[in-house]
């Protein structure tokens, strides 16, 4: 069975996905997975080839001209009209409306496409609606890339730890904040200084508020909490404090007493209620969560397996593509079984 | 129930430890820990022993009396009041928002106290940072003390950095 994919969104993540699919094509074929990408859409253009888009050329064209194709057909039209099995939604996150990702995903479900996404906005705003619609239509919906980049936190919790009761997850889910706090601690530099350094290195955005005010972490926690505890909260319900007020003195004091400061996201089951929040916290030095640089980490608390901590790169185009690829393979495996 | 810890000196002869533990147990006390310092004999050849136990408050005197009646030397006996400890960092105008008042709010609870405070003040107008260690009589007391600190931080516009939550 040949699976047909479309890629919607062709920025750094979309190109990463195309690169990984190209690079892994032979290996995937050996595993028995035959696929082709039949269409790619970015915000202003699209490229369709029902016999399979040449991914190397598509990436080259995007990098040289800024657009992936010349076709008039929009992403929504492509999702509706071009026959395919899985739509890969990798447009940028919008925390206000979830668009355009939300419409892309809804359209995909209405037209019988399975969906794999890295887009946090739609899931952090309309989790239940999307998950229910996928279920109603009998479609697969996977979003590992939304939380922790390369770190397989959702699939680890839902699949590999199946049978365990998950009591909570505490982690570091934003590489930008972790980089800033790590540098402030090691160099005893003020926040503003390290922020500009991070911006120059491309680790922080020119408008850093999405990261440093804890919004990104709150989005990821919302998705995690909804997935694990079957809730329907919006990220706006999450108590949130960022890192902008932390000064070098606080980091020095922490270090003198055997701690470090990290922007921590937590979701914990506390009897019938769920504690969820984002806040800078003291983490003992040497604790599994005291990871440095842009690394992410997540400690998962369970009843049987006790505590499991994973760490890895939380962002980056290939790292995110790794999570998307694993979701694609999971769907392909399920479809093979279902068939 | 309160928790008592005692430093004793016992003669190095058989049956001494039992003669200490029996009266505690007979009065309904629950032994929490016994540390026997055989390697730290006193000049008179006695062995220092530390014992911690939980007991009803009104029974404490009876236990001490009984031990003395058995000729056991009690070097020190006292209530272990503060059992749970945690640390936080406060960032902002910690001193100018009346740090005395912040500490008092914890101390006057009767179940929690600020036992350590380190300050760093980078400049007159700049926000400072304080590392504060709080002890309380129980975990419940510590949680309440943290809640008080949360409310104060909110009111005084300070950033409270709490220890990462454990399950």
Interface residues (C-beta under 8 A of the other chain):
Chain A: X167 X168 X170 X241 X245 X246 X247 X248 X249 X250 X252 X253 X254 X256 X257 X259 X261 X262 X264 X266 X268 X275 X279 X280 X281 X282 X283 X284 X287 X289 X301
Chain B: X87 X88 X89 X91 X92 X118 X120 X121 X122 X126 X127 X128 X129 X130 X131 X159 X161 X162 X163 X164 X165 X167
